[in-house]
Amino acid sequence: MWYIYAMSRVDRNNPIRSSASESRYTLFEFDREFPDDAACLEWLVRYRYPDGIYCPKCEKVTKHHREKKRPSYSCQFCGHRVHPMVGTIFEDSATSLRLWFYAIYLMASTRCGISAKQLERELGVTYKTAWRMFKQIRSLLTQDDEPMQGEVEVDETWVGGKPRAGEVRTKQEAGKWKDRKTPVFGMVERQGKVAAYVVPNSRQASVFPIVQQRVLPRSLVYSDDFPMYRGLRHRGYRHQSVNHSQKVYVMGDVHTNTIEGFFALLKSGIRGAYHAVSPKYLQTYLDEFAFRYNHRDAGERGMFSAFLGRLPTASSPETSL
């Protein structure tokens, strides 16, 4: 008996997204939008010069034509040359522009980041090149400095390795081990943005200047019962705390679960993708995770749009030769 199977009418190159899917920008869509270096350069020109390229010689916005043998454009009237990659992370790089865009796509597609070693494997470049690309892309992911207000949670944590079995036997040894970790102070605006900073220690002199710089006066600040936070009222803030030392973690609206959730995401990401982070570079990792958290509701391309949106726009005189 012969069976005839009908071919599916589903377009395999355009998968149907479920309404519950978090996917916003797939590999198929990336390949269609950025198939080669020329498409990436065209996008960069449109992004950096949304109103057209200004020619300083002609003293007006003029039409610029792409030059064949170099990633630059020249004015159709005077030949003045413009280099769109100057002033960006792509400047002075011999790596394909599409590989740069693909590296940004890879880093934006993972919730907890991707290591330089994984970039090396995915892109087929040397580790030195992958590390430079990784570092340059992450330099875009800075924290915003907008003030927080309303209900704000604050907390501190320590980032570093865990002791091996039997290495810590007493409270004194536990204290010494904690001293080897790096203190981090974090703040989160409920239903809003997060900020996290490496601090020298968890004392008022290190923490309160950050709070006063980022949180508007009269805001309601939630914390645990660490004695340091008692001084918040004297600095113009309303303050409520939850008694963690008595194993009380929620009292109505009083809790620090939001900032603790961010810290958990940070630590699991470091363990999973990076394994270990030195204190020297920890702030850049805090910036990355805060950026991802703050742009979790990014636009059409999702996190990829947020990453690309950090590339600088430019006026022609700054990027022309």
C-alpha positions in Angstrom: 0.0 0.0 0.0 1.4 3.4 -0.9 0.9 6.4 1.3 0.9 10.0 -0.1 2.0 12.6 2.3 1.0 16.2 1.6 3.8 18.8 2.0 3.3 21.3 4.7 2.3 24.8 3.6 4.2 26.4 6.4 7.1 28.6 5.2 10.1 27.2 7.0 12.1 30.4 6.5 9.4 32.4 8.3 8.5 30.5 11.4 5.3 31.4 13.1 5.8 33.0 16.5 3.6 32.0 19.3 1.9 34.9 21.2 3.7 33.6 24.3 7.1 33.5 22.7 9.8 35.9 23.9 11.4 35.8 20.4 11.4 39.1 18.6 14.2 38.8 16.1 15.3 35.4 14.7 18.4 34.3 12.9 16.4 34.2 9.6 15.4 37.8 10.1 19.0 38.8 10.8 20.3 37.1 7.7 17.7 38.8 5.5 18.4 42.2 6.9 22.2 42.0 7.1 23.2 39.5 4.3 26.7 41.1 3.7 29.0 43.9 4.6 27.3 46.3 2.1 23.9 45.9 3.9 25.5 46.5 7.3 27.2 49.6 6.0 24.0 50.9 4.4 22.2 50.5 7.7 25.0 52.3 9.6 24.8 55.2 7.2 21.0 55.5 7.6 21.4 55.2 11.4 24.2 57.7 11.8 22.9 60.2 9.2 19.1 60.1 9.4 18.8 63.5 7.8 21.4 62.9 5.1 25.1 63.5 5.0 26.2 67.1 5.4 29.1 68.1 3.1 31.3 70.8 4.7 32.7 71.9 1.3 29.3 72.3 -0.3 27.9 73.6 3.0 24.7 71.6 2.7 23.3 68.1 2.8 24.2 66.4 -0.5 23.9 63.0 -2.1 26.9 60.7 -1.4 27.8 57.7 -3.4 29.3 54.5 -2.1 33.0 54.0 -3.2 33.8 50.7 -4.7 37.0 49.7 -3.0 36.6 51.2 0.5 33.8 51.5 3.1 33.3 55.2 2.5 31.0 57.6 0.6 31.9 60.6 -1.5 29.9 63.7 -2.3 28.5 63.7 -5.8 29.5 67.4 -6.3 32.9 67.9 -4.8 34.1 64.3 -4.0 34.4 65.0 -0.2 34.8 61.7 1.5 32.9 60.4 4.5 33.8 57.3 6.6 30.7 56.0 8.5 32.7 53.7 10.7 34.9 56.4 12.1 33.9 57.2 15.7 32.3 53.8 16.3 33.5 50.5 17.7 34.2 49.4 14.1 36.8 52.0 13.5 40.3 50.7 12.5 39.0 47.1 12.5 40.0 44.7 9.7 37.2 42.4 10.7 34.2 42.0 8.4 31.4 44.5 9.3 28.9 41.7 9.1 30.9 39.7 11.6 30.7 42.6 13.9 26.9 42.8 13.5 26.6 39.0 14.0 28.7 39.3 17.2 26.3 42.0 18.4 23.4 39.7 17.5 24.9 36.8 19.4 25.6 38.8 22.5 22.1 40.3 22.4 20.3 37.0 21.9 21.4 35.4 25.2 19.8 36.4 28.4 22.9 36.2 30.5 25.6 37.1 27.9 28.1 35.1 25.9 31.8 34.7 26.5 34.6 35.9 24.2 35.6 32.2 23.8 32.2 31.4 22.5 32.4 34.3 20.1 35.7 32.9 18.9 34.0 29.6 18.1 30.9 31.2 16.5 32.7 33.7 14.3 35.8 31.7 13.4 38.2 34.4 14.4 41.2 34.3 16.7 40.6 34.6 20.4 42.5 38.0 20.4 40.0 39.3 17.8 37.0 37.9 19.6 38.1 39.4 22.9 38.6 42.8 21.3 35.1 42.6 19.7 33.6 41.4 22.9 35.2 44.2 24.9 34.2 46.9 22.4 30.6 45.8 22.2 30.3 45.7 26.0 31.7 49.2 26.1 28.4 50.3 24.6 26.4 48.9 27.5 26.6 51.7 30.0 24.2 52.4 32.8 21.8 55.2 32.5 22.1 58.1 35.0 18.4 59.0 35.2 17.2 59.7 38.7 15.1 57.1 40.5 12.0 58.0 42.4 8.8 56.5 43.9 9.5 53.1 45.5 13.1 52.1 45.4 14.8 49.0 46.8 18.4 49.0 47.9 20.6 46.1 48.9 24.2 45.0 48.9 25.8 41.7 47.9 29.3 40.2 47.5 30.6 38.7 44.3 33.2 36.1 44.3 33.9 32.4 44.5 32.5 30.0 47.1 34.8 28.3 49.6 35.6 24.6 49.0 34.2 21.9 51.4 35.9 22.1 54.7 37.6 25.4 54.0 35.4 27.5 56.3 34.8 26.0 59.7 34.2 29.0 62.0 32.6 32.4 61.8 36.0 34.0 61.9 37.1 32.0 58.8 33.8 32.9 57.1 34.5 36.6 57.7 38.0 36.3 56.2 36.6 34.5 53.2 34.0 37.2 52.7 36.7 39.8 52.7 38.1 38.2 49.6 34.9 38.9 47.7 34.0 42.2 46.0 31.1 44.2 47.5 28.4 45.4 45.2 25.6 47.9 45.9 22.4 47.9 43.9 19.2 49.9 43.6 16.1 49.2 41.7 13.0 51.3 41.0 10.0 49.0 41.3 8.6 48.5 37.8 11.6 50.5 36.6 15.3 50.5 36.1 18.2 49.0 38.1 21.7 50.3 38.9 24.6 48.5 40.4 28.1 49.6 41.4 31.3 48.2 42.8 31.9 49.8 46.2 35.0 49.7 48.5 32.8 48.4 51.4 29.2 48.3 52.7 29.4 51.4 54.9 27.5 54.7 54.7 30.5 56.7 53.4 30.6 54.4 50.4 26.9 53.8 49.7 25.0 56.9 50.7 26.7 59.2 48.1 25.4 56.8 45.4 21.9 56.9 46.8 21.9 60.7 47.0 23.1 60.9 43.4 20.6 58.5 41.9 17.5 58.6 44.1 15.4 61.7 44.4 14.6 63.0 47.9 11.3 62.0 49.5 11.4 58.7 47.7 10.3 55.6 49.6 13.3 53.4 50.1 13.0 49.7 51.1 15.9 47.9 52.6 16.8 45.0 54.9 17.5 45.6 58.6 21.2 46.3 58.1 22.0 49.1 60.6 23.7 51.2 57.9 20.4 52.1 56.2 19.0 53.7 59.4 20.6 57.0 58.3 18.4 57.3 55.2 15.8 59.2 57.1 18.3 61.9 58.0 19.1 62.4 54.3 15.5 63.2 53.3 14.2 59.8 52.4 11.2 57.8 53.7 12.5 54.5 54.8 11.0 51.1 55.6 12.9 47.9 56.3 12.2 44.2 56.5 13.8 42.1 59.3 15.9 39.6 57.5 17.8 38.7 60.6 14.5 37.3 62.0 13.9 35.5 58.8 11.1 37.9 57.8 11.4 38.6 54.1 8.0 40.2 53.2 5.8 42.5 55.2 3.0 43.8 52.9 4.8 46.0 50.3 8.0 46.0 52.3 10.6 43.7 50.7 13.8 43.7 48.7 12.9 40.8 46.4 13.3 42.8 43.2 16.9 43.8 43.8 17.7 40.4 45.2 16.3 38.9 42.0 18.6 41.0 39.9 21.6 39.9 42.0 20.6 36.3 41.5 20.4 36.8 37.7 23.8 38.5 37.8 25.5 35.7 39.8 24.0 32.9 37.7 25.0 34.7 34.5 28.6 35.1 35.7 28.8 31.5 36.8 27.2 30.2 33.6 28.7 32.3 30.9 31.9 33.8 32.4 32.7 31.4 35.3 34.7 34.0 37.1 35.2 37.8 37.0 38.1 39.7 38.4 37.4 42.8 40.6 39.2 45.0 38.0 36.5 44.3 35.3 33.5 43.6 37.6 32.0 47.0 37.0 31.8 46.4 33.2 29.9 43.2 33.9 27.5 45.0 36.3 26.9 47.6 33.5 26.1 44.8 31.0 23.6 43.1 33.3 22.0 46.4 34.3 21.7 47.3 30.7 20.0 44.0 29.8 17.6 44.4 32.7 16.8 48.0 31.9 16.1 47.2 28.2 14.2 44.0 28.7 11.2 45.5 26.9 13.2 46.7 23.9 11.6 47.4 20.5 11.0 45.5 17.3 14.3 43.7 17.2 14.3 43.1 21.0 17.7 43.4 22.7 19.5 43.6 19.3 17.8 47.0 18.8 18.9 48.1 22.2 22.5 47.2 21.4 22.5 48.9 18.0 20.9 51.9 19.6 24.0 52.5 21.6 26.0 53.2 18.5 26.7 56.9 18.2 25.0 59.1 15.7 27.3 61.7 14.1 27.5 64.9 12.0 29.5 64.7 8.9 32.4 67.0 9.9 33.3 64.6 12.8 33.5 61.5 10.6 34.8 62.8 7.3 38.3 63.1 5.8 
